[in-house]
Amino acid sequence: MQLTIRHETHYAYSAPLAYTIQQLHLTPRIEPQQRALSWHIATPGRCHAYTDAYGNLSHMLTINGSHQSLSLVAHGVVETIYPHKGRLNLVDTLSPLLFTMPTPLTQANPAILELTAASLPDRRVTAGTGHLLRLAEHIVGKVAYESGATMVTTTAGDALALGRGVCQDHAHLFLACCHAWGIPARYVSGYIDPGTTGHAASHAWVDAWVEDADFAGWVSIDVTHARLMTDAYCRLAIGRDYDSAAPVRGVRQGGGTETLRVDVQIVPV
């Protein structure tokens, strides 16, 4: 499949800013199941390209001097290949054990431990793909999808208590459960051809380490839809949680009140 993608992020401020710095994860990862046929990022200011510690193709954007708005546009065409059973045949330089440590956003509490125990087999039993899909089903049964119900700072525990959230909350809760059981799992940011699902085209899901009878490695799971990743997905970045894999994240000096508008368009070919 080929996905034509256009992602525009526009910030407007009630007062001038003196300085902006943003980390951008807006370039598709180089992986066996996807490749960018064309890709371009348009930004103001200075934009320095680099590869971060997780192998994500990243940019550091800096803007000096007075400004009161900011627009970022990433667009291009990505060719994707259907991953058999959601399996990622990657040659990783990082140990999966790196992705077993919780973060402030994915820390387990008693309620999360209870959900994990009800969803996954005993800690002494190796989790397979079927176990983890069942965990995803339990999570979306506990946390209904509701746009705007949470913020990027909402923790897995808070989302579970609220009973509402978005894709990043589902991903964080899945990570919290896996880490509590010692299962390597990591956050994924990217895009999905929404089809008729009604969920946003900018998306978050997870990679989890499984040991099935015929495979041991990373399997990519869309927790929000309780299904395996297909060729309808484009992967931008991986990390331990939203903070390390967000498409756009930064700080500013000045600006007053911020208004954010994000528009993502995906057309499958």
C-alpha positions as CSV (number, residue, x, y, z in Angstrom):
1,M,0.0,0.0,0.0
2,Q,1.0,3.6,-0.5
3,L,-0.1,6.3,1.9
4,T,-0.1,10.0,0.8
5,I,0.2,11.9,4.1
6,R,0.0,15.6,4.9
7,H,0.4,16.7,8.6
8,E,0.0,20.4,9.5
9,T,0.5,21.8,13.0
10,H,-0.3,25.5,13.5
11,Y,0.3,27.4,16.8
12,A,-1.1,30.9,17.4
13,Y,-0.3,33.0,20.5
14,S,-2.0,35.9,22.2
15,A,1.3,37.7,22.7
16,P,4.7,37.6,20.9
17,L,7.2,34.9,21.7
18,A,10.9,35.6,22.1
19,Y,12.1,32.1,21.6
20,T,10.8,28.6,20.5
21,I,12.6,25.3,20.6
22,Q,10.8,22.1,19.4
23,Q,11.8,18.5,18.9
24,L,10.1,17.0,15.9
25,H,9.5,13.3,15.2
26,L,7.8,13.9,11.8
27,T,9.8,11.7,9.5
28,P,8.8,8.0,8.9
29,R,11.2,5.5,10.5
30,I,13.4,3.4,8.3
31,E,12.1,-0.1,8.8
32,P,11.6,-3.3,6.7
33,Q,7.8,-2.9,6.4
34,Q,7.8,0.8,5.3
35,R,9.8,3.3,3.3
36,A,9.3,6.9,2.4
37,L,9.1,7.4,-1.4
38,S,9.1,11.1,-0.9
39,W,9.1,13.2,2.3
40,H,9.5,16.9,3.1
41,I,9.2,19.0,6.3
42,A,8.6,22.8,6.0
43,T,9.3,24.9,9.1
44,P,10.3,28.5,9.9
45,G,13.6,29.1,11.8
46,R,16.5,26.7,11.9
47,C,15.8,23.0,11.6
48,H,18.7,20.6,12.4
49,A,18.3,16.9,11.4
50,Y,19.6,14.1,13.7
51,T,18.9,10.6,14.8
52,D,17.9,10.2,18.4
53,A,18.8,7.4,20.9
54,Y,15.9,5.2,19.7
55,G,16.8,5.4,16.1
56,N,14.1,8.0,15.2
57,L,14.7,10.4,12.4
58,S,14.4,13.7,14.2
59,H,14.7,17.4,13.9
60,M,15.5,20.2,16.4
61,L,13.7,23.4,15.5
62,T,14.8,26.7,17.0
63,I,13.3,30.2,16.3
64,N,14.9,33.3,17.7
65,G,13.3,36.7,17.7
66,S,9.8,37.9,18.0
67,H,7.0,35.8,16.4
68,Q,3.3,35.2,17.2
69,S,2.5,32.1,15.2
70,L,4.2,28.9,14.0
71,S,3.3,26.5,11.2
72,L,4.9,23.0,10.6
73,V,4.0,21.0,7.6
74,A,5.2,17.4,6.9
75,H,4.1,15.7,3.7
76,G,5.0,12.9,1.4
77,V,4.3,9.3,0.2
78,V,5.1,6.2,2.2
79,E,5.0,2.7,0.9
80,T,4.0,0.1,3.5
81,I,4.1,-3.7,3.5
82,Y,1.6,-5.9,5.4
83,P,3.4,-7.3,8.5
84,H,2.5,-10.9,8.9
85,K,0.7,-11.3,12.3
86,G,1.9,-7.8,13.2
87,R,5.5,-9.0,13.5
88,L,8.4,-6.6,13.0
89,N,11.5,-8.2,11.6
90,L,13.8,-5.6,12.9
91,V,17.5,-5.7,13.6
92,D,17.5,-3.7,16.9
93,T,20.7,-2.2,18.4
94,L,18.8,-1.6,21.7
95,S,18.0,-4.4,24.2
96,P,14.3,-5.1,24.7
97,L,15.0,-4.8,28.4
98,L,15.4,-1.1,28.0
99,F,11.6,-1.0,27.5
100,T,10.7,-2.8,30.8
101,M,11.2,0.2,33.1
102,P,8.1,2.3,33.9
103,T,8.1,6.1,33.4
104,P,6.0,8.7,35.3
105,L,3.3,8.3,32.7
106,T,3.3,4.5,32.8
107,Q,3.7,3.8,36.5
108,A,1.5,0.9,37.7
109,N,-0.8,1.4,40.7
110,P,-3.0,-1.2,42.5
111,A,-5.8,-0.8,39.9
112,I,-3.4,-1.3,37.0
113,L,-2.0,-4.4,38.7
114,E,-5.5,-5.8,39.2
115,L,-6.3,-5.2,35.5
116,T,-3.0,-6.9,34.5
117,A,-3.6,-9.9,36.6
118,A,-7.1,-10.3,35.1
119,S,-5.7,-10.0,31.5
120,L,-2.3,-11.7,31.4
121,P,-1.2,-15.2,32.4
122,D,0.9,-15.8,35.5
123,R,4.2,-14.0,35.5
124,R,6.0,-17.3,35.2
125,V,4.2,-17.9,31.8
126,T,5.6,-16.3,28.7
127,A,3.1,-13.9,27.1
128,G,2.1,-14.6,23.5
129,T,0.4,-12.5,20.9
130,G,-3.0,-13.8,22.0
131,H,-2.5,-12.8,25.6
132,L,-1.5,-9.3,24.6
133,L,-4.5,-8.8,22.3
134,R,-6.7,-9.9,25.2
135,L,-5.0,-7.2,27.4
136,A,-5.8,-4.6,24.7
137,E,-9.5,-5.7,24.6
138,H,-9.7,-5.4,28.4
139,I,-8.1,-1.9,28.3
140,V,-10.5,-0.5,25.7
141,G,-13.3,-2.1,27.7
142,K,-12.2,-0.1,30.8
143,V,-11.2,3.2,29.1
144,A,-13.7,4.3,26.5
145,Y,-12.4,6.4,23.6
146,E,-13.3,10.1,24.0
147,S,-11.5,12.9,22.2
148,G,-10.4,15.7,24.6
149,A,-11.1,13.7,27.7
150,T,-7.4,13.7,28.8
151,M,-4.2,15.7,28.3
152,V,-0.7,14.7,27.3
153,T,0.3,14.8,30.9
154,T,-2.5,12.3,32.0
155,T,-1.0,9.2,33.5
156,A,-2.0,5.6,32.8
157,G,-3.5,5.4,36.3
158,D,-5.5,8.6,35.9
159,A,-6.9,7.4,32.6
160,L,-8.0,4.1,34.1
161,A,-9.7,5.9,37.0
162,L,-11.4,8.3,34.7
163,G,-12.6,5.5,32.4
164,R,-12.1,7.7,29.3
165,G,-9.2,8.6,27.1
166,V,-7.6,8.6,23.7
167,C,-5.0,6.4,21.9
168,Q,-2.1,7.7,23.9
169,D,-3.9,6.8,27.1
170,H,-4.6,3.3,25.8
171,A,-0.9,2.9,24.9
172,H,0.3,4.2,28.3
173,L,-2.0,1.8,30.1
174,F,-0.9,-1.1,28.0
175,L,2.8,-0.3,28.7
176,A,2.1,0.0,32.4
177,C,0.5,-3.5,32.5
178,C,3.3,-5.0,30.5
179,H,6.1,-3.4,32.5
180,A,4.4,-4.6,35.7
181,W,4.7,-8.2,34.4
182,G,8.3,-7.7,33.1
183,I,7.2,-7.7,29.4
184,P,9.2,-5.4,27.1
185,A,6.8,-2.9,25.5
186,R,7.3,0.5,23.9
187,Y,5.3,3.5,22.7
188,V,4.8,4.1,18.9
189,S,3.6,7.4,17.3
190,G,2.6,7.7,13.7
191,Y,-0.3,7.7,11.3
192,I,-3.2,5.4,10.4
193,D,-5.5,5.4,7.5
194,P,-8.7,5.9,9.6
195,G,-11.1,4.3,7.1
196,T,-14.5,4.2,8.8
197,T,-13.2,4.0,12.4
198,G,-13.8,7.6,13.2
199,H,-10.5,7.9,15.1
200,A,-7.9,10.5,14.3
201,A,-5.4,9.8,11.6
202,S,-2.6,10.8,13.9
203,H,-2.2,7.8,16.1
204,A,-0.4,6.1,19.0
205,W,0.0,2.4,19.6
206,V,2.6,-0.1,21.0
207,D,5.2,-2.7,20.2
208,A,5.4,-5.6,22.6
209,W,7.9,-8.4,22.9
210,V,6.2,-11.8,22.5
211,E,7.4,-15.4,22.5
212,D,5.1,-17.4,20.3
213,A,5.7,-21.0,19.2
214,D,7.1,-19.9,15.9
215,F,8.4,-16.4,16.7
216,A,10.2,-14.3,19.3
217,G,10.4,-10.6,18.9
218,W,8.4,-7.4,18.5
219,V,4.7,-7.5,17.6
220,S,3.0,-4.1,16.9
221,I,-0.5,-3.8,18.5
222,D,-3.0,-1.0,18.1
223,V,-4.5,-1.0,21.6
224,T,-7.3,1.4,20.7
225,H,-8.7,-0.9,18.1
226,A,-7.5,-4.1,19.9
227,R,-5.8,-5.4,16.7
228,L,-2.4,-6.0,15.1
229,M,-0.7,-3.3,13.0
230,T,-1.4,-3.6,9.3
231,D,-0.1,-1.9,6.2
232,A,-2.6,1.0,6.9
233,Y,-0.1,2.3,9.5
234,C,3.0,4.6,9.1
235,R,5.4,4.6,12.0
236,L,7.1,7.9,13.0
237,A,8.9,7.2,16.3
238,I,9.3,4.8,19.1
239,G,10.1,5.6,22.8
240,R,9.3,4.7,26.4
241,D,6.1,6.9,26.4
242,Y,4.6,9.9,24.8
243,D,7.3,12.2,26.0
244,S,10.0,10.5,24.1
245,A,8.1,9.7,20.9
246,A,5.7,12.7,20.4
247,P,5.5,14.1,16.9
248,V,6.0,17.7,18.2
249,R,7.2,18.6,21.6
250,G,9.0,21.7,22.9
251,V,9.2,24.8,25.0
252,R,8.7,28.5,24.4
253,Q,9.5,31.9,26.0
254,G,6.6,34.3,26.1
255,G,3.5,34.0,23.9
256,G,0.7,34.2,26.5
257,T,-2.2,31.9,25.6
258,E,-1.6,29.2,23.0
259,T,-4.1,28.0,20.4
260,L,-3.2,24.8,18.6
261,R,-4.7,23.4,15.4
262,V,-3.6,20.1,13.9
263,D,-4.8,18.8,10.5
264,V,-3.8,15.3,9.2
265,Q,-4.9,14.0,5.9
266,I,-4.1,10.5,4.7
267,V,-5.1,9.1,1.3
268,P,-4.4,5.4,0.6
269,V,-3.3,4.5,-2.9
